[in-house]
Amino acid sequence: YNSIFSNSCGQNFTNDNFHEYKPVKVFPNPFNNNLNIEGENIELVTVFDLYGREIYSSSKIFKIDNIEWKNGIYIVNIKLESSLKSFKLIKY
């Protein structure tokens, strides 16, 4: 996991893995029938509805086609090698 340190006398912050930061992309948002997830070192993608029910999980396929979920808001959690990213998406 990434560590962030602060010097109590100043505003300097360092991140010991800053040079390794790679963005994760989830698109399009809003989405209709297809959802793409791109990034390096993705270990697991999990999608939840607003009730907290897991509706999708995969450690292999990061492009979801022919989505038949109900219209609404979804939370996508992406577990990376050393962190967890969350995205809020809208299905129309």
N, CA, C and O atoms as a MOPAC input file, in Angstrom:
PM7 MOZYME 1SCF
protein

 N      0.82500 1    -1.18000 1     0.00000 1
 C      0.00000 1     0.00000 1     0.00000 1
 C      0.86700 1     1.24000 1     0.00000 1
 O      1.97100 1     1.22500 1     0.54300 1
 N      0.38000 1     2.31900 1    -0.60400 1
 C      1.11000 1     3.56600 1    -0.65200 1
 C      1.12700 1     4.20600 1     0.71400 1
 O      0.17200 1     4.09100 1     1.48200 1
 N      2.22500 1     4.88500 1     1.01200 1
 C      2.34200 1     5.60900 1     2.27300 1
 C      2.50800 1     7.08300 1     1.97800 1
 O      3.24700 1     7.46400 1     1.07000 1
 N      1.82100 1     7.91300 1     2.74700 1
 C      1.95500 1     9.35700 1     2.61600 1
 C      2.42000 1     9.88500 1     3.95600 1
 O      1.84900 1     9.55300 1     4.99400 1
 N      3.46300 1    10.71300 1     3.93500 1
 C      4.03500 1    11.23800 1     5.16100 1
 C      3.95600 1    12.75100 1     5.15500 1
 O      4.03000 1    13.38000 1     4.10000 1
 N      3.80600 1    13.33500 1     6.33100 1
 C      3.74300 1    14.78400 1     6.46500 1
 C      4.75100 1    15.24100 1     7.49700 1
 O      4.93300 1    14.59300 1     8.52800 1
 N      5.40700 1    16.35600 1     7.22000 1
 C      6.28800 1    16.99700 1     8.18000 1
 C      5.44100 1    17.96400 1     8.97800 1
 O      4.84100 1    18.87000 1     8.40000 1
 N      5.37300 1    17.80300 1    10.28700 1
 C      4.47400 1    18.61400 1    11.10700 1
 C      4.82700 1    20.09400 1    11.09200 1
 O      4.00600 1    20.92000 1    11.49000 1
 N      6.03100 1    20.45200 1    10.64100 1
 C      6.43500 1    21.85500 1    10.59500 1
 C      6.17400 1    22.49000 1     9.23500 1
 O      6.36500 1    23.69600 1     9.07500 1
 N      5.75200 1    21.72300 1     8.27800 1
 C      5.56100 1    22.28400 1     6.94900 1
 C      4.45100 1    21.58500 1     6.20500 1
 O      3.72100 1    20.76700 1     6.76500 1
 N      4.33200 1    21.91600 1     4.94300 1
 C      3.27800 1    21.37300 1     4.10700 1
 C      3.80600 1    20.36800 1     3.09200 1
 O      3.14400 1    20.10200 1     2.08900 1
 N      4.96400 1    19.81700 1     3.33000 1
 C      5.55200 1    18.87800 1     2.38100 1
 C      4.94600 1    17.49400 1     2.54100 1
 O      4.82600 1    16.98300 1     3.65400 1
 N      4.57000 1    16.90200 1     1.43900 1
 C      4.04500 1    15.54500 1     1.42800 1
 C      4.88400 1    14.72100 1     0.46800 1
 O      5.29100 1    15.20900 1    -0.58600 1
 N      5.13900 1    13.48600 1     0.82700 1
 C      5.82800 1    12.58500 1    -0.08800 1
 C      5.05200 1    11.29000 1    -0.16800 1
 O      4.40000 1    10.86700 1     0.78700 1
 N      5.13800 1    10.69300 1    -1.29300 1
 C      4.49100 1     9.40800 1    -1.52300 1
 C      5.57600 1     8.48700 1    -2.04600 1
 O      6.12400 1     8.71600 1    -3.12400 1
 N      5.88800 1     7.44300 1    -1.28400 1
 C      7.01400 1     6.59700 1    -1.66200 1
 C      6.80400 1     5.82200 1    -2.96000 1
 O      7.76000 1     5.25400 1    -3.48800 1
 N      5.58300 1     5.78300 1    -3.48700 1
 C      5.32300 1     5.11000 1    -4.76000 1
 C      4.81500 1     6.07800 1    -5.82500 1
 O      4.20300 1     5.65100 1    -6.80400 1
 N      5.05500 1     7.35300 1    -5.65100 1
 C      4.53100 1     8.35100 1    -6.57900 1
 C      4.99200 1     8.08300 1    -8.00600 1
 O      4.21300 1     8.23600 1    -8.94700 1
 N      6.22900 1     7.69200 1    -8.17200 1
 C      6.76400 1     7.44500 1    -9.51300 1
 C      6.10600 1     6.24500 1   -10.18900 1
 O      6.22900 1     6.08200 1   -11.40300 1
 N      5.41200 1     5.40400 1    -9.42500 1
 C      4.76200 1     4.23100 1    -9.98700 1
 C      3.29300 1     4.46600 1   -10.30500 1
 O      2.61500 1     3.54200 1   -10.75600 1
 N      2.78200 1     5.67000 1   -10.08500 1
 C      1.35600 1     5.94100 1   -10.26900 1
 C      0.95600 1     5.76600 1   -11.72900 1
 O      1.55500 1     6.35900 1   -12.62600 1
 N     -0.03800 1     4.96300 1   -11.94700 1
 C     -0.60800 1     4.76300 1   -13.27800 1
 C     -2.10900 1     4.99100 1   -13.16900 1
 O     -2.76000 1     4.39400 1   -12.31100 1
 N     -2.66200 1     5.83300 1   -14.01200 1
 C     -4.09900 1     6.10400 1   -13.91400 1
 C     -4.94500 1     4.90100 1   -14.32200 1
 O     -4.54300 1     4.07800 1   -15.14400 1
 N     -6.11400 1     4.83000 1   -13.72400 1
 C     -7.11100 1     3.82600 1   -14.08200 1
 C     -8.23500 1     4.56600 1   -14.77600 1
 O     -8.67300 1     5.61500 1   -14.30400 1
 N     -8.70600 1     4.03300 1   -15.88900 1
 C     -9.79000 1     4.66400 1   -16.64300 1
 C    -10.99200 1     3.74000 1   -16.66000 1
 O    -10.87000 1     2.54500 1   -16.93100 1
 N    -12.16000 1     4.30700 1   -16.36600 1
 C    -13.42700 1     3.59200 1   -16.46500 1
 C    -14.31000 1     4.43900 1   -17.36800 1
 O    -14.62700 1     5.57800 1   -17.02400 1
 N    -14.71000 1     3.91100 1   -18.50700 1
 C    -15.45400 1     4.71400 1   -19.47500 1
 C    -16.35000 1     3.83100 1   -20.32200 1
 O    -16.10900 1     2.62600 1   -20.40100 1
 N    -17.36800 1     4.37800 1   -20.95500 1
 C    -17.84300 1     5.76500 1   -20.82000 1
 C    -18.64900 1     5.93000 1   -19.53000 1
 O    -19.08500 1     4.94900 1   -18.92800 1
 N    -18.83200 1     7.14500 1   -19.12900 1
 C    -19.66300 1     7.44800 1   -17.96900 1
 C    -20.42000 1     8.73100 1   -18.27300 1
 O    -19.81600 1     9.80100 1   -18.34600 1
 N    -21.73800 1     8.64000 1   -18.45200 1
 C    -22.61200 1     7.48800 1   -18.23800 1
 C    -22.42000 1     6.43300 1   -19.32800 1
 O    -21.90900 1     6.71500 1   -20.41100 1
 N    -22.85300 1     5.19500 1   -19.00400 1
 C    -22.72600 1     4.09100 1   -19.94700 1
 C    -24.09600 1     3.47500 1   -20.20000 1
 O    -25.04100 1     3.69400 1   -19.44100 1
 N    -24.18800 1     2.69600 1   -21.28600 1
 C    -25.44500 1     2.04300 1   -21.61700 1
 C    -25.25800 1     0.52700 1   -21.62700 1
 O    -25.64700 1    -0.14200 1   -20.66900 1
 N    -24.67600 1    -0.02300 1   -22.67900 1
 C    -24.54900 1    -1.48100 1   -22.79600 1
 C    -23.13600 1    -2.01100 1   -22.62300 1
 O    -22.95300 1    -3.21400 1   -22.43500 1
 N    -22.13300 1    -1.14400 1   -22.68100 1
 C    -20.73800 1    -1.57400 1   -22.60600 1
 C    -19.97000 1    -0.69200 1   -21.63700 1
 O    -20.23700 1     0.50400 1   -21.52100 1
 N    -19.00500 1    -1.30100 1   -20.93800 1
 C    -18.18700 1    -0.57800 1   -19.96700 1
 C    -16.74800 1    -1.05100 1   -20.11300 1
 O    -16.48300 1    -2.25200 1   -20.14100 1
 N    -15.82000 1    -0.10600 1   -20.20500 1
 C    -14.40300 1    -0.41800 1   -20.36600 1
 C    -13.63800 1     0.00800 1   -19.12600 1
 O    -13.88900 1     1.07500 1   -18.56500 1
 N    -12.70400 1    -0.83200 1   -18.70200 1
 C    -11.84800 1    -0.52400 1   -17.56300 1
 C    -10.42000 1    -0.77600 1   -18.01000 1
 O    -10.07700 1    -1.87800 1   -18.43700 1
 N     -9.58200 1     0.26600 1   -17.90800 1
 C     -8.19900 1     0.15600 1   -18.36400 1
 C     -7.25900 1     0.60100 1   -17.26100 1
 O     -7.56000 1     1.52800 1   -16.50900 1
 N     -6.13700 1    -0.05400 1   -17.17100 1
 C     -5.10700 1     0.30500 1   -16.21000 1
 C     -4.13400 1    -0.84700 1   -16.05000 1
 O     -4.38600 1    -1.96200 1   -16.50900 1
 N     -3.02400 1    -0.56400 1   -15.39500 1
 C     -2.01700 1    -1.58700 1   -15.16900 1
 C     -2.17400 1    -2.17500 1   -13.77600 1
 O     -2.63300 1    -1.50000 1   -12.85400 1
 N     -1.79800 1    -3.41100 1   -13.63500 1
 C     -1.79500 1    -4.11000 1   -12.34500 1
 C     -3.17300 1    -4.24900 1   -11.72000 1
 O     -3.29700 1    -4.25900 1   -10.49500 1
 N     -4.21600 1    -4.35700 1   -12.54500 1
 C     -5.56500 1    -4.57300 1   -12.02000 1
 C     -5.67500 1    -6.03400 1   -11.59600 1
 O     -5.41400 1    -6.94400 1   -12.38200 1
 N     -6.06600 1    -6.24100 1   -10.34400 1
 C     -6.21700 1    -7.59900 1    -9.82500 1
 C     -7.67500 1    -8.04300 1    -9.77500 1
 O     -7.97100 1    -9.22200 1    -9.96700 1
 N     -8.58900 1    -7.10400 1    -9.51800 1
 C     -9.99100 1    -7.47300 1    -9.36600 1
 C    -10.87100 1    -6.26300 1    -9.63800 1
 O    -10.56900 1    -5.15400 1    -9.19600 1
 N    -11.95400 1    -6.48000 1   -10.36400 1
 C    -12.97200 1    -5.45600 1   -10.59900 1
 C    -14.27500 1    -5.97300 1   -10.00900 1
 O    -14.71100 1    -7.08200 1   -10.31800 1
 N    -14.89700 1    -5.15700 1    -9.15100 1
 C    -16.16800 1    -5.52900 1    -8.53500 1
 C    -17.13800 1    -4.37200 1    -8.70000 1
 O    -16.77500 1    -3.21800 1    -8.47000 1
 N    -18.37500 1    -4.67400 1    -9.09900 1
 C    -19.40400 1    -3.65200 1    -9.28900 1
 C    -20.52900 1    -3.91700 1    -8.29100 1
 O    -20.98500 1    -5.04800 1    -8.12300 1
 N    -20.96500 1    -2.83100 1    -7.62900 1
 C    -22.04900 1    -2.90200 1    -6.65700 1
 C    -23.16400 1    -1.95800 1    -7.06700 1
 O    -22.91400 1    -0.90700 1    -7.65600 1
 N    -24.41100 1    -2.34200 1    -6.75000 1
 C    -25.50800 1    -1.39400 1    -6.92500 1
 C    -25.57300 1    -0.51300 1    -5.67700 1
 O    -24.78700 1    -0.69400 1    -4.74700 1
 N    -26.50700 1     0.43700 1    -5.65400 1
 C    -26.57900 1     1.36300 1    -4.52100 1
 C    -27.07300 1     0.70800 1    -3.23300 1
 O    -26.99800 1     1.31300 1    -2.16300 1
 N    -27.57200 1    -0.50800 1    -3.32500 1
 C    -27.98000 1    -1.24800 1    -2.13000 1
 C    -26.83000 1    -2.07200 1    -1.55800 1
 O    -26.99700 1    -2.76800 1    -0.55700 1
 N    -25.65200 1    -1.99000 1    -2.20100 1
 C    -24.48700 1    -2.72000 1    -1.73700 1
 C    -24.41000 1    -4.15100 1    -2.22700 1
 O    -23.55700 1    -4.91600 1    -1.77900 1
 N    -25.29300 1    -4.52100 1    -3.14200 1
 C    -25.27400 1    -5.87700 1    -3.69000 1
 C    -24.21300 1    -5.98200 1    -4.77900 1
 O    -24.14100 1    -5.13600 1    -5.67100 1
 N    -23.40000 1    -7.01200 1    -4.70300 1
 C    -22.40200 1    -7.25000 1    -5.73800 1
 C    -23.10500 1    -7.80200 1    -6.96900 1
 O    -23.79500 1    -8.81900 1    -6.89900 1
 N    -22.92200 1    -7.11500 1    -8.10800 1
 C    -23.59000 1    -7.56700 1    -9.32500 1
 C    -22.60300 1    -8.03400 1   -10.39700 1
 O    -23.00800 1    -8.61000 1   -11.40600 1
 N    -21.31100 1    -7.78400 1   -10.17600 1
 C    -20.30500 1    -8.23200 1   -11.13900 1
 C    -18.96100 1    -8.29800 1   -10.42900 1
 O    -18.64000 1    -7.43700 1    -9.60900 1
 N    -18.18900 1    -9.31000 1   -10.74200 1
 C    -16.83700 1    -9.42400 1   -10.21000 1
 C    -16.00400 1   -10.24000 1   -11.18700 1
 O    -16.44700 1   -11.27600 1   -11.68200 1
 N    -14.78900 1    -9.76200 1   -11.46200 1
 C    -13.91000 1   -10.49300 1   -12.36500 1
 C    -12.45600 1   -10.13400 1   -12.08700 1
 O    -12.12300 1    -8.98700 1   -11.79000 1
 N    -11.61200 1   -11.13600 1   -12.19100 1
 C    -10.17700 1   -10.89200 1   -12.08800 1
 C     -9.50600 1   -11.06200 1   -13.44800 1
 O     -8.28000 1   -11.03700 1   -13.55200 1
 N    -10.32200 1   -11.23700 1   -14.49200 1
 C     -9.76000 1   -11.47900 1   -15.82000 1
 C    -10.30600 1   -10.55000 1   -16.89100 1
 O     -9.54300 1   -10.03700 1   -17.71000 1
 N    -11.61900 1   -10.32500 1   -16.89900 1
 C    -12.24200 1    -9.56300 1   -17.98400 1
 C    -12.57600 1    -8.16400 1   -17.49300 1
 O    -13.35500 1    -7.99400 1   -16.55500 1
 N    -11.97900 1    -7.15800 1   -18.13400 1
 C    -12.18800 1    -5.78500 1   -17.70500 1
 C    -12.92500 1    -4.96200 1   -18.75000 1
 O    -12.91900 1    -3.73100 1   -18.70500 1
 N    -13.56000 1    -5.65000 1   -19.69200 1
 C    -14.46500 1    -5.00500 1   -20.63300 1
 C    -15.78200 1    -5.75100 1   -20.51500 1
 O    -15.85000 1    -6.94900 1   -20.79200 1
 N    -16.81800 1    -5.05200 1   -20.10900 1
 C    -18.11100 1    -5.68600 1   -19.88200 1
 C    -19.02200 1    -5.31200 1   -21.03800 1
 O    -19.28500 1    -4.13100 1   -21.26600 1
 N    -19.50300 1    -6.30800 1   -21.76700 1
 C    -20.36400 1    -6.08700 1   -22.92500 1
 C    -21.77700 1    -6.57700 1   -22.64000 1
 O    -21.99600 1    -7.41000 1   -21.76000 1
 N    -22.73000 1    -6.04500 1   -23.39800 1
 C    -24.13300 1    -6.46900 1   -23.33200 1
 C    -24.69300 1    -6.41000 1   -21.91400 1
 O    -25.31100 1    -7.35900 1   -21.43300 1
 N    -24.46600 1    -5.28700 1   -21.26300 1
 C    -24.91200 1    -5.10500 1   -19.88100 1
 C    -26.42700 1    -4.98600 1   -19.84000 1
 O    -27.01500 1    -4.19300 1   -20.57500 1
 N    -27.05000 1    -5.77200 1   -18.98600 1
 C    -28.50200 1    -5.74500 1   -18.84000 1
 C    -28.91200 1    -5.27600 1   -17.44500 1
 O    -30.00500 1    -5.59800 1   -16.97900 1
 N    -28.03600 1    -4.51300 1   -16.77400 1
 C    -28.36800 1    -3.99500 1   -15.45600 1
 C    -29.43600 1    -2.92200 1   -15.58700 1
 O    -29.59900 1    -2.33100 1   -16.65400 1
 N    -30.15900 1    -2.67100 1   -14.51300 1
 C    -31.16700 1    -1.61200 1   -14.50300 1
 C    -30.48400 1    -0.25200 1   -14.56800 1
 O    -29.33900 1    -0.10200 1   -14.14300 1
 N    -31.19400 1     0.73300 1   -15.10000 1
 C    -30.67200 1     2.09400 1   -15.11700 1
 C    -30.48700 1     2.57300 1   -13.68500 1
 O    -31.29900 1     2.26800 1   -12.81100 1
 N    -29.41600 1     3.32200 1   -13.44600 1
 C    -29.17100 1     3.83000 1   -12.10100 1
 C    -27.69900 1     4.08000 1   -11.85400 1
 O    -26.90400 1     4.16800 1   -12.79000 1
 N    -27.34500 1     4.19500 1   -10.58200 1
 C    -25.97800 1     4.50000 1   -10.16800 1
 C    -25.31800 1     3.22900 1    -9.64800 1
 O    -25.93300 1     2.44500 1    -8.92500 1
 N    -24.06000 1     3.03800 1   -10.02700 1
 C    -23.28400 1     1.86900 1    -9.62300 1
 C    -21.92200 1     2.31300 1    -9.10800 1
 O    -21.39200 1     3.34200 1    -9.52800 1
 N    -21.36600 1     1.53200 1    -8.20100 1
 C    -20.03100 1     1.77800 1    -7.67200 1
 C    -19.11600 1     0.67300 1    -8.19400 1
 O    -19.40800 1    -0.51300 1    -8.04300 1
 N    -18.00600 1     1.07800 1    -8.80900 1
 C    -17.01400 1     0.13300 1    -9.31100 1
 C    -15.78100 1     0.22700 1    -8.42300 1
 O    -15.17400 1     1.29200 1    -8.30600 1
 N    -15.41200 1    -0.88100 1    -7.80100 1
 C    -14.18200 1    -0.95700 1    -7.01800 1
 C    -13.14500 1    -1.70500 1    -7.83400 1
 O    -13.40600 1    -2.79000 1    -8.35400 1
 N    -11.96500 1    -1.11000 1    -7.93900 1
 C    -10.88500 1    -1.71700 1    -8.70000 1
 C     -9.71500 1    -1.93600 1    -7.75500 1
 O     -9.11700 1    -0.98400 1    -7.25300 1
 N     -9.39900 1    -3.20000 1    -7.52200 1
 C     -8.27000 1    -3.54300 1    -6.66200 1
 C     -7.03200 1    -3.62900 1    -7.53300 1
 O     -6.94800 1    -4.43900 1    -8.45600 1
 N     -6.07400 1    -2.77500 1    -7.21500 1
 C     -4.80200 1    -2.77900 1    -7.91600 1
 C     -3.78800 1    -3.53300 1    -7.06600 1
 O     -4.09600 1    -3.98900 1    -5.96500 1
 N     -2.60600 1    -3.65400 1    -7.58200 1
 C     -1.55400 1    -4.36800 1    -6.86700 1
 C     -1.31300 1    -3.78600 1    -5.47800 1
 O     -1.03500 1    -4.53300 1    -4.54000 1
 N     -1.41500 1    -2.45900 1    -5.32900 1
 C     -1.09600 1    -1.84900 1    -4.03600 1
 C     -2.10900 1    -0.81000 1    -3.57900 1
 O     -1.81000 1    -0.03400 1    -2.67100 1
 N     -3.29100 1    -0.76700 1    -4.17200 1
 C     -4.29300 1     0.21300 1    -3.74900 1
 C     -5.67600 1    -0.20800 1    -4.22800 1
 O     -5.83200 1    -1.19900 1    -4.94100 1
 N     -6.66900 1     0.56500 1    -3.82000 1
 C     -8.05500 1     0.32800 1    -4.21400 1
 C     -8.62100 1     1.63900 1    -4.73700 1
 O     -8.50800 1     2.67100 1    -4.07500 1
 N     -9.22600 1     1.60800 1    -5.91300 1
 C     -9.85600 1     2.78600 1    -6.51100 1
 C    -11.34400 1     2.52600 1    -6.62200 1
 O    -11.76500 1     1.40400 1    -6.90400 1
 N    -12.14700 1     3.56900 1    -6.40000 1
 C    -13.60000 1     3.46100 1    -6.52600 1
 C    -14.10600 1     4.52900 1    -7.47300 1
 O    -13.61300 1     5.65700 1    -7.48300 1
 N    -15.10300 1     4.15600 1    -8.27400 1
 C    -15.70500 1     5.06800 1    -9.23400 1
 C    -17.21800 1     4.95900 1    -9.12900 1
 O    -17.76200 1     3.87500 1    -8.92400 1
 N    -17.89000 1     6.09500 1    -9.27400 1
 C    -19.35100 1     6.10400 1    -9.33100 1
 C    -19.74500 1     6.25500 1   -10.79000 1
 O    -19.29200 1     7.17600 1   -11.47100 1
 N    -20.59600 1     5.34200 1   -11.27400 1
 C    -21.00900 1     5.34500 1   -12.67000 1
 C    -22.51700 1     5.41100 1   -12.78100 1
 O    -23.24400 1     4.99800 1   -11.87800 1
 N    -22.97200 1     5.93900 1   -13.90500 1
 C    -24.40600 1     6.03900 1   -14.17300 1
 C    -24.73300 1     5.19900 1   -15.39700 1
 O    -24.12000 1     5.35500 1   -16.45400 1
 N    -25.70300 1     4.30700 1   -15.24400 1
 C    -26.20900 1     3.49500 1   -16.36100 1
 C    -27.51100 1     4.10600 1   -16.83800 1
 O    -28.40000 1     4.38300 1   -16.03200 1
 N    -27.63500 1     4.32100 1   -18.15000 1
 C    -28.88000 1     4.87100 1   -18.70600 1
 C    -29.51500 1     3.91000 1   -19.67700 1
 O    -30.56900 1     4.20600 1   -20.24100 1

